[in-house]
């Protein structure tokens, strides 16, 4: 499916057009349209992917999808939601929805000491199209609900007021068109060696190369539903990796680590003799099966039989080895007879590479036999459904090559194993798979939070949640026998629903290992030991006990805390305790996606080490569409985010909180007005006594949102405690003196500067990174700042490397306030 229908909003009486288009061999000629899953008779145009509905009525609202078919099969589009409004009904209310931001610690808002303030938000919901919609199938720019007007308010704090902009009115306007990106790094699964200058393909189209360190950036084409990406090693040392990469449709970048398998060393075969190559014998395991190549099976591209020496490399992805899950290709899905994309459960994949021994010219093979050991099929019902599949590199879907049936004529002489046998012709470089379609499916609800408080309004969007289906050893649920499938989903405003295999009779028939990453940073799961807390995990008893929740460090405290494992126990429809999540039956996807935050769900959270951020103009970094064009916006450009950090060295016995205060410096519209505050606690240097370092974000200098004039932000760096500035980086001091005006630096307890317009580096103690994802830009900049280099990355503080300013801090005499405290209590005087 190369064109999917898109969501539309119309008023009753208006017309609407949905479009879809499929490609294939032969070209699909029949299209059928469905409304809420029911075939629309008479209105569908059989040879065209267009559906026109005129004079809409309210009952025509719902989901629409198309199915394209030919004699080769069928494929179904993603569903599109049609919203039909009554005459005069508003799709975008003028009154904003509540949205809370956390104020600085010196600004409590009520008697209970709460620091949360309602700044309002406008839901990014679509607005009705115009009465005269274009009749073609081109993409509509669309109208969406957004901010129409903001107000500046003053919030009382201890001895001062804090400016904050709140949404005063919502209204319909042009929809934001953010860039959608996937970024990441490609490395070898065994050594971590980067794929240098590897080829990148989207479908059959080459779109670029990986960098020297294996890095890549892919811009997701509009209307993409499945981002099928193929990475190819030009030196042919690694097996092609075909990945279905998750992405955030609302814009911004999602980060992915891609692993590639190393090709197995080739063995020499005599093409004129019959040969058998074992599949999955590594690690001393019993082979899953074998590839049997009869005499004369090797063919040159011309069709001529090749009987000489053959160098044969067969690389097997063995699901009994848990480490191979991250390197397996595709998302293990195929299109069934109805065109629905449904999951497979793998018993192993293999890639073959046959070449002439002397010239190295690639060879084809066929027909060959694939023989699978019945003893390796752990679920008896799978024996009747086992098939042989090959991976289409353009669609990322597995296509059936044949059925594996019990071998005729009994077992071979002196052979104790029974085999399933299938035939195969190898005409192109594809990945092959021993799989069964699995219909015991569910969804698992997972949410990610910015901290351990699990506040509903502090959920993180853009987090990649990954789930690997495991099959445990009987009686040993924590010791998986094999993995069978994997999926990744990006969290939205209401979390994520991950597909997984499940079982109603045996709760532990399938288990799942779940992880979460944000910009390459692993999030932490809720603890399961020494005591399991249902309120923290997010699932009530007794269902939690049935799920058997265990964090990865449950039995060994030395292990990482970044994953959890559960039994995927299908909910019992007759048990009220299991009707509220976190596991939902496969037909209840919508219930899962729309479940309120009060419903059962599983949780990850970000470990924030004493860090605080405040923006005068509110913005959720996990949702690029929440950006508002304003002179006081921290990020002036929603298409590109530039993160700036300054490294501060603190000599003293403690770790200290360091604040950056950022106000307009040189722009006439913002001069003296606050952009925002950043607090960051210093981190001890393990190699230096009584020394710590802090990487503190500040607002970069540059153009404001109107792209008219630059502003050099006036940045003040103020450490907490009795701290005295003792040194300023010489290169930074020289740069600032050569680029006047100079900021007033009379107070020795602080450091001020007008932010540089140039991207200075570690030699100046300034770290600048530009990216389409604000969180990713900040993570990279912090990693470089910790390392004290312009191209490295570290999570261990090197306080003496690449520092901009140094303070010496001492213990204060009792009763004496620090400059930091005076700034909080009496800022004007300070």
N, C-alpha and C positions, 0 to 999 in steps of 0.2 A: 504494500500500500504506500504509494508515493505522495498522495495528497489526502489528508483527512478532513472531515467536516469540522468546523470551528463553532464554538458557543456563540449564540446570538440572543439579543434581547429585543423584543418588538412589542408595540402596543396592539391591542385587539383591533382587527380590521386591516392591519398592515400586511405586506407580503414579506416572504423570506425565501432565500435560496441557499441550499446546502450543496456542497460539491465534494466529490471524492474521485480518486483516480488510482488504478492499480497497474503494475507492469508485470510482465512474465512472458514465458515461452510455452506455448503460443500466447499472443496478446489476449488478455481477458476481454470478452465481448458482452458478458451479461452482468448487469448490476441490479441488485435488489436493495430496497430501503426498508428499514424497520423503525417503528415508533414504540418506545418502551418494550423492545424485544419482540413485538408483533409485526409480521410482514405487512407492509402497506400494499394492498392490491390496487392495481389500476393507475396509481399516481406515479409509480416508478417507471423511468424510461430505461428499458432493458439494455440499450446499447450505449447509454451515456451515464456518467456519474453525477448528473445534476438532478436535484429534487427541488421543485418550485411549489411553495404553498401560498395560496392567495387568500386574502380576506380572513386572516387568522382568527380563530375562536380561542377562548381561554382553555378549553379542554385539549387543545393541540400542544400545550406545553409538555415538556418531558425530554427524554433523551432520544436522539436519532443516530443511527449508524447505517452504513452500507456494507453490502457483501458483494465482492466481485468474484466471478468464477469462469473457468474454462475447463476443457477436458483434463488439464493437468492438476486441477484442484481448486481451492477457494481460499480467500483471505478476507478477513473482516476488519473494518476500520475501527478506530477508537470512537467511543460515543461522544456526541456533542450535545450540550444542554441548550434547549430552547426555553426561554422565559417569556411568557406572554402576560403583559400588564393590562389591567382594566383601564378604560378611558379615565385619564386624570390621576391614575395611581403613580406615585413617585418611586423610582428605583434608587434614588440617591437623596436621602433625607438631609435637610440643611443642618440639622443639629448633629454635631459630631458624636461618635461613640467614645466611651471612656478609654483612656490610655494613661497609665501611670508611669512616671519617671522618678528615680531616686534622687533626692536633693543632697547636698553636702551635709556632713554630720552636724554642722553648726546651725542647721536650718530646720529644727523640728516644727511640724505643722499642726500638731494638736497636743492635748494634755498627756496622751499616751506616749508621746515621743516619736510618732510615726514621721518618716521623712519622705513619704510618697506623695506626689502632687499630680493631679489630673490635668494633662496637657491636651487631651482629645486626639482623635484620629478619624480619618475618612476611609471607609472600607473601599478597597480597589475593585468594586463591583462594576460590571458593564452597564452602560446606559442604553436606552433604545436607539436603534438606528433611525436615520431619516426616512420620510415617507417614500422617497424615490431611491431605493437601493440599486446599485449597479447590478445588471443582469448577468455579468460575467462571473468567472470563478476566481478572480484575482483576490488578493488578501485585502480585507477591509482595515483601514487605519483604526476605526472604532472610536467610541467615546466611553469614558470611564468616570466613575465618581472620584473626586479629588478635592484638595484644599482650594477653597475660593478666597478665604480671608483669614489672616492671623492677627492676634492682638499681643502687644507687649505688656506683661504684668510684672510687678515688683513683689518679690517674696521676702518677708522679714526674716533676717538671720540675726545671729548674736552680734549686735553692734553695727549692722549694715543691712543693705537690701540686695537681693540677688535678682537680676533680670531673667525672665523666662518667657518664651513665645508660645502661645497656646493657639490651637485651631478654634476659630470663632464660627466658621461657616463652611459647609461642604457644598459642592455643586458639580455638574457634569462638564467635562472638558475633554480635550484629546487624550487618549491613553498614552502612558509612558511607553517608550520603545527601547527598553534597556538591552544591551548586548548580553547574550547568553554564551558563556564560555565554560570549557572544561580544561583544566590545567593539571599537570602532574609530572611524573617522572617514570621512565621505563628502565627496569634493571633486570639482570639475570637472577632467577629464583635461587640459584645455588651459591653464587659468590657476591651478589650485590653489584656486580660490574654494570655500569650504565650502558644502555644501547646508544652508541654514538652515531649520529647522522643516519638513524634508521628511517625507513620510508613509512609514511602515514597515509592510509587510504580511508576515505569515507565511502562505503559501498564499493563501487569499482573505480572511484575517482581519487587520484593522488592529490593530497592537499598540502603536503609539506614534509619536513624532516624533524627528527628529534635533535636536541642540541648536544653539545659536547658532554654535558653531564646527564644526558638522557631526558632532559626536560622537554615538555611540549605544551602548546596552547592550541586548542581547537575552538573555532567559533561555530556554534551550533546553528545550522540552517533553519530558517523559519519553518513552522509546521512539522518539525521533527518529533516523532513519537518515540522511536528507539534509535539511539545514537550508536550505530554499528561501526566500530573503528578497527582497522587491521594494522598492526605494527609488523614490519618486515625487516629482518636483519640482512643488510646488503652483503655481509660476509658469510651468510648461511651457517653461522655457528649456533643460532637459536631458532627454535621452532616458531613459525608465524603465530602471533597472538591476536585472536579475534575477540574483542571485548564489546559488550553492550554497556556503555558508560552512563551512569546516572547524571542528570543535570537539573538545574533549578530553572523552571520555565519563567519565573518572574524576573530573571536577570542576575547578573553577577557571575562569579566563577565558582566552580566546585573542583576540589583538588582530589586527584586519584593517584595511588601508587599502583603501577602496572608491573606484573612479574611475567618473565618469559622463561620457558623451559629450554635447557640446553639440549641440543640434539645428541642422541646416543651415538657413541663412536661406531662407525660402520664396520660390518663384518663382510668378508669376501665369500661369495657364493658362486657355485658353478651353475650358470644358466641352463645348461643341458641336463641337469640332474634335479630331482625333486628335493625341496628344502622346506624345513619347518623352523620358524622363529618364535620363541616363547614370548608371551605377553604378560608382563608383571612379575618377573622372577627376581627383581632387585630386592635387596635387604633380606635375602634368605627365605622369602615367602614362596608358597606354592604359586605357580603361574595361574593367572585367571583363565588363560587359554593359549592358543597358538595360531599363528598365521602360516598356512600351508600353501607353498608355491610349487605346483607341479612342473615337471620338465617342459621347457618351451614357453613358460608363462611370461617371460620378459619380452617386451616389444619396443622397438624404436618408434619415434613419432610417426614414421611413414607406415607403420603396421608390420614391418619386417621383424621376424622372430630373431632375438639376440640370444645366442647360446654361449657367449664368452663369460669372462669373469665379471661379476656384478658386485659393486660395493653397495650394501644394503644397510640403511639406518632406520630402525623402527623405535620411535620414542613413545613410551607408554605412560599415560597419566593414571596412576593407580589410586583409587579412592580409599584404599586401606592405609595409605600414607597421608596423614592429616596435613602435612606440609605442602601437598600438591594442590590443595583447594584454591589457594590464591592465584595459582598459575594456570588454572584450567580455563579454556576458552568459552566464549559466549555465555548466555544465561540459561542454557539447557532448556530451550523451548522449541516447540514445533507447531505448525498450523494443522489442526485436525480437519476432518471432512467438511465441517461447517465453517471453516475459516477462522475459528477462534484460536488464539495463541495460548497453548496449554503447556504444562511443565513435563519434563522427563526426569527420571531418576537413573543415574549413571552407575554402571558396573565397571567402567574404564573407557578411556579414549586413547587412540593411538594415531600418530602421524608417521607416514612412510616417506622415504627418500631413496629411490633406486637410481644408480648411475653406472655407466660403463666404467670398468676398472681402469682403462688406459686414458680415455679422452675426458672422462667426467661428464659426458652428455647424459641428460636426464632420460630415464626410461619409464615406460608405462608397464602395467602388469594386468593380466586377466585372461581367463577367470581364475581367481584364487579362492581358497576356502578360509573362513574364519571359524575356529572351533573353540567353544567356550565350555569350561569345566562346570558341570552341574553342581558340584560340591561348593562352588563359590557363590551360588545364588542362595541368599540367606532367607528369603521369603518365598515359600513354595508356590504361592499364587503367581509369582513373577515368571516362573518357568514357561507358562503358557503364553506370556505376552512379550517375551524377549525379542528384540528386533535389532537390526544393524542399520546405523544411520550415518550420514555424512553431513558435514557442516557447510552450508552455503555462505561463502565469505562476504557476499554483498548484503544479504538479508539478515545474517546472523542467526538464521533458523536452521534446525536440523531437518534433513529430508530423508525419508525412508529408502534404504537400499535393498532391504530384504528381511525375511523372517528367519530366525534361528530355530531349527527343528531338531528333535532327537536324532542322533546318528543312526543310520540304517546298518543292519548287519552286525549289531552288537559291538562289543569293545574289541580293540586291537589285542593281539596276542601279548600276554604278560602285562597288560595295562589294566589298572584297577579303576580308572576314572571313566565316567560317562560324560559325553560331550553333546552340546547343542551346536549345530553346524549351519553356517550360512555361506552363500556365494557372493563374490564381490569382484568388480572390475575397477582397476585404479587407472583412470584416464587423466586426472589432473591432481594437482597438489591440494588435497583436502584432508581435513581431520575426520577420523572415523570414530564411532561411538557404539558401545554395547549398552543399550538402554531399554527401559520399559516406560510406557506412559503410566503415570500415577494419578489416580483420581481422588485420593484421600487428601483434600487440600483445605487449608484454613488461612486466616490472616492473623498476624500478631501486631498489637498496637504498642508503639514505642514513642516516647516523647523525650526531648532533650531540653535541659534547663541551664541557665547561666550560672547557677550556684546550687548549694545544698539546701536552700530554703524551699525549693520547688514551688515558687509562686507562679500561678497560672499566667500572669502577665510578663514573666521573665523566661518564657520558652525561647529556645534557639531555633531559628530557621536556617536552612542550607546545610544542615548536618547530614553526612552520609552514614546511614545505618545499614550495616551488612549482617546478613543471617546465613549461616551454613547449617544445612540439615545434617544431623548425625544419626547414626544407628548404633545404639549402645550394645555392649556385650550383655547377654542375658544375665540378670542379677547384678550387673555392675554399671549402673547408670552414669557414673562419672568417668567411665573408661570406654570411649567410643570405639566401635569396631571399624567404622568407615564413614566417610561423608558421602552424601548422595546428591546434593544440590546446593546452590548458593544464589543469593539475590541481594541487590542493593537498592535502597530507596532514599530520596532526599526529603528531610523533614520540611513541612510547610507550617502555616500558622497553627494547625491543629495536629501536629505530630506526623507520624508516618505509619502506614499499614504494610507489613512485609508478608509476602506469600511464603507458606511453609507447608510441608507435609505433616499430617496429623492423623490420629487414630482415636476412635471412640471406645473401642473395647479395651485396648491396652494403653494406658496413659503414657508409658515409657517406650512405646514401639518406635517413636521418633523423638529425638531431642534436637534442640537448636542452640547453636553458639552465636551470640549476638555481640557486635562491636559497634562503636560510633567514632567518627573522626570529623574534625572541622578544620579545614585548611591544613591537613596533615597532622594536626594535633589530636591525640587520642583523648576522648572523654572518659570519665570514671563512672563505673556502675555502682549501684547501691550495695553496701556490704551485706553478706549473708551470715557472717560469724563475727564474734562469738554468739550473738543473739540475733535472730531474724526479726526485723521490725516491719510488719505489714504496712504501716502508715508510710514508712520511708520507701519501701519497694514500690508501693502504689497499687497493690493487689490485696484484697481482703481475704481472710481465712473463711471457709476451709479450702477454697479453690487454690490459694497460694500453696498449700501443702501438696495438693495433687500435682501442681506444676513442678514441684521439687526445685525451686529457685536456688542457684548456687553461683556466687561470684567466683571468678577465676582463681582467687587466692583463698578459697574456702578451706582447703586442706593444707596449703603451704603459704604462709604469710610472706615468703620471699618473692612470690610470683606477682605479676602486674595485676592491677585492680581494674583493668579496662575492658572486661568482658563478663558476660554472665551466660549460664546455661540453664535451659528449662526443658521439661517434658512438654511437647506440643500436644496436650490433652484436649481433644475436640470437646467443645462444651455440650453438656447434656441439655437438650431443649426442655426437659421436664424438671430441671433443677434450677430454681430461681437464683441460687448462689453463683451459677455459671452463665447467667444471661446478660452480664454487664461488663464483658471483656475480662482480660486482655486478648483472649483467643476468640475469633469470630469464624463462623463457617464460611466456606468459599462464596456462597451466594449472598452473604451479608457484608460485602465490601463497602457499600454505601453507609451502613450502620457504623462500621469501623471508622470510616473517614470522617463522619459527622458526629462521632461520640463526644459528649461534653468532657471537659477536663476532670470533672468529678467522677467519671466512670473509671473502672480499673484499667491501668496501663502500666507498662514497665518503663524504667527511667534511667537516663544517663545525666550527668551534670559536669559542668566545667569547673575545674579546680582553680579558683581565683585567689591568688596569693596577695592579699592586702592591696587591691587595686581598685580605683574608683574613677569614673568618667562622668562629666556633666557637660552637656551641650545646651546653650541658650535656645537654639532651634532644635527641637527633638528629632532624632533620626535613629531608626533601628538598623544597625549594620548588617543584620541577617536578612533584611528585606529592602532591596535597593529601591523598590517602588515607593517606599515611605519618604524618600527625599523631597524636600521642599525648597524651591528657589527663593533664597533670602540672603541679604547682604551679610547677615550674622551666621549663616550656615557654616559649620565646621568644615564640611567637604563641599567645595564650590562646584564640582562637576560630577554628576551621577554616572558618567560613562568611564571615568578614570579617577582612581583614588590614590592620593600621594600621602604616605605616612612618614612623619618626621620624628626622630627621637634624639635626645641629647643624653650623653653618658656622664654621670656624676659619681665621683669618688668621695667616699666619706670615711675619715679616719676617726675611729672612736670605738668604744666597747660594745655598742649595741647595733641593731639594725634600725634605720630611721625612715620615717615617711617623708617623701619629697613631693612637693606640689609644683606644678607649672600653672601659672595664671596667664591666660592668653587674651589680649585685648587688641583692638584695631590700632595700628601704628602709624601708617602713612596715608591711608585712603581717607578722603574727606567724608565719606558716608559712614565710616565705622570708627574713626579715630577716637580712642578712649572708651569704646564700648566693648563689653565682654563677649568673647566667642564661646569660651568654655574653660573648665578646670580639669586637670588630670592629677591624681595622686598615685604614687607608686612607692612601695616599701623597698628599701635597699636589700640586697642579697649578699651574704658573706662570701668573700673570696677564700676558698679552702687553702690557698697557698700563702696568703698574707695575713699576719696577725693583726687583730683589731682594725680590719679594713673591710669595707663592704662597698658595693657599687649599685647604682640605680639607673635603669633605663627609663627615662621619662618622656612621654609623648608631648609634643607641642604642635600648635597649628602652623603648618608650613606657610612660608611667604609665597605670594603669587597672585594670579588673577582671582577676583571674586566671581560670583555666579554670572554676572552680566558680561564678563570677559572684556570689560572696558579699561579699568586701571588695575595695577598691581597694588597689593597691600603687604608691607613688611610687618608682620604681626609683632607686637611688643610682647616679648616672652619674659616672664619673671620666674626664676627657679628658686624655691624657698624650702630648705630642709627644716624638719621639725627638730626641736631640741636646741641646746646652746651650741650652735655651729658657727664657725667663722671661716669665711672664704680665704684660702691660702694660696691658690694658684689658678691661673686661667691658661688653657692651651695656647702656646705661642702662635701657632698658625691661625687659630681662630681669632685671637686678638688682633693679629695683623690684618686678617681679612675684614673684620668689622671696622677697623680704623680706615681701611682703604675704601669702604663703602658706607659713607656717612648717610644720615646722622647717627651719632653714637647714643646709645641708651644711657640713662643716668645710673651709675653703679656706685653711688655714695655709701650704701649700706653694706657692711661687710658680712651680714648674715644672709645675703641673697646674691643672685647673679641675674642681670637683665641684659637683653640684646634685642635688636630688631632682626627678625628671622631672615636668614640669608635666602636669596632668590636662587642661588646655584645649588645643585645637589652635591654638597660637600661630603667627604668620606671619613673613614676612621682616623685619618691623620689629624682631623679637626675635632674629633669627638662627636660628629654629627652623622646620623644614619638615615638615609632617605631611600624609600622603595615605592615605586608606582605599580599599581595593579588594578585590574577591573573588579577585584573583590577587596573591600576595605579590611576585613579580618585577615586575609592572607597577606596583604601588604604589611600589616602591623606585625604578624607573626614572623615574617622574614626579617623585617627591620630589627625586631627584638633579638632574634637569633644572632644576627650580625653584631648587634650592640653587646650582647653577653660575651661574644668571642673577641670583640675588639678588632674586627677585620671588616673589610668591605665586601668580601665574597664568601666568608665562612658561615658556620652556623653552630651555636652551642647553647646548651641549657645549664652550663656551669659558668658562674660569673668569674670573669677575669678583670678585676677592678682596676688593675694597673695598666691595662692595655686600651688604647684608643679612647682616652678620657678627655672631656671638654673642660671640666671645672672640678676643683678639689676643695672640700671643706674639712676642717678639723672640728670635731664635736667632743664636748666634755659633759660630764654630769653637772647639772645646775645646782647652785646652792638652794636649799629649801626656801620656798616662797617666791622665788624669782621666775617670772614668765619668760619663755623663749620668744624670739621674734615671730615664729610661726604661730604661737598661741596669741600673741598680741594682734597679729593680722586677723585672727578669727574673731577676737572679742572687740577690738577697736580698730578696724582697718583704716579709717581715715587718719587717725592719729599715728598709726604705724607707718 
